[in-house]
């Protein structure tokens, strides 16, 4: 170690990695892959929409929604919260809620 490096604290490797990842330019494709942090209000609205679509006859026999129902849920959530959620994000959150 040289004299100039002795007194300086060195950044942790994990911090260096996270800084590199944060500073990398993001493409339009990577924007669609960002995870959505679901708030309690988001989860409540999702459950309400799932119930509404199921009650409207857009459910399948195994408890899922038909394509039209899934699209309606996605569009209503995105419109209500000003988000850009996709089918996979909604499906994953529904699965998480089912495990509770």
C-alpha positions as CSV (number, residue, x, y, z in Angstrom):
1,X,0.0,0.0,0.0
2,X,1.4,3.4,-0.8
3,X,1.5,6.3,1.6
4,X,-1.4,8.1,-0.1
5,X,-3.7,5.0,0.3
6,X,-2.9,4.3,4.0
7,X,-5.3,6.8,5.6
8,X,-8.1,6.5,3.1
9,X,-11.0,4.1,3.8
10,X,-11.5,1.8,0.9
11,X,-15.1,1.3,-0.4
12,X,-16.6,-2.2,0.1
13,X,-16.7,-4.4,-2.9
14,X,-20.5,-4.7,-2.8
15,X,-20.8,-0.9,-2.8
16,X,-18.5,-0.7,-5.8
17,X,-20.7,-3.2,-7.6
18,X,-23.9,-1.5,-6.8
19,X,-22.5,1.9,-7.9
20,X,-21.4,0.4,-11.2
21,X,-24.8,-1.1,-11.7
22,X,-26.6,2.1,-10.8
23,X,-24.4,4.2,-13.1
24,X,-24.8,2.0,-16.1
25,X,-27.0,3.4,-18.9
26,X,-30.4,1.8,-19.0
27,X,-32.0,0.8,-22.2
28,X,-35.7,1.0,-22.9
29,X,-35.9,-2.8,-22.4
30,X,-34.4,-2.7,-18.9
31,X,-37.0,-0.1,-17.9
32,X,-39.7,-2.7,-18.3
33,X,-37.8,-5.1,-16.1
34,X,-37.6,-2.9,-13.0
35,X,-39.5,-4.5,-10.1
36,X,-42.5,-2.7,-8.7
37,X,-42.6,-2.3,-4.9
38,X,-46.2,-3.1,-4.0
39,X,-47.7,-0.9,-1.3
40,X,-50.7,-2.0,0.8
41,X,-52.9,0.3,-1.3
42,X,-51.6,-1.3,-4.5
43,X,-52.3,-4.8,-3.2
44,X,-55.8,-3.8,-2.0
45,X,-56.6,-2.4,-5.4
46,X,-55.3,-5.5,-7.1
47,X,-57.5,-7.7,-5.0
48,X,-60.5,-5.5,-5.6
49,X,-59.9,-5.7,-9.4
50,X,-59.4,-9.5,-9.3
51,X,-62.7,-9.8,-7.4
52,X,-64.5,-7.5,-9.8
53,X,-63.3,-9.4,-12.9
54,X,-64.1,-12.7,-11.3
55,X,-67.6,-11.6,-10.4
56,X,-68.1,-10.3,-13.9
57,X,-67.6,-13.9,-15.2
58,X,-64.1,-13.5,-16.5
59,X,-62.7,-16.2,-14.3
60,X,-61.7,-19.7,-15.3
61,X,-62.7,-22.9,-13.5
62,X,-59.3,-23.2,-11.7
63,X,-59.5,-19.7,-10.1
64,X,-57.5,-17.7,-12.6
65,X,-58.7,-15.0,-14.9
66,X,-59.4,-15.3,-18.6
67,X,-57.2,-13.1,-20.9
68,X,-59.8,-10.4,-21.1
69,X,-60.0,-10.3,-17.3
70,X,-56.2,-10.1,-16.9
71,X,-56.0,-7.3,-19.4
72,X,-58.8,-5.4,-17.6
73,X,-57.0,-5.7,-14.3
74,X,-53.7,-4.6,-15.8
75,X,-55.3,-1.6,-17.5
76,X,-57.3,-0.5,-14.5
77,X,-54.3,-0.7,-12.2
78,X,-52.1,1.2,-14.6
79,X,-54.7,3.9,-15.1
80,X,-55.5,4.3,-11.5
81,X,-51.9,4.5,-10.2
82,X,-50.3,5.9,-13.3
83,X,-48.0,2.9,-13.6
84,X,-46.8,0.7,-16.4
85,X,-47.2,-2.8,-14.9
86,X,-47.2,-5.8,-17.2
87,X,-49.1,-9.1,-17.0
88,X,-46.1,-10.9,-15.4
89,X,-45.8,-8.4,-12.5
90,X,-49.5,-8.6,-11.7
91,X,-49.4,-12.4,-11.9
92,X,-46.4,-12.6,-9.6
93,X,-48.0,-10.3,-7.1
94,X,-51.2,-12.4,-7.2
95,X,-49.1,-15.5,-6.5
96,X,-47.5,-13.7,-3.5
97,X,-50.9,-12.7,-2.1
98,X,-52.2,-16.3,-2.5
99,X,-49.4,-17.6,-0.3
100,X,-50.3,-15.3,2.6
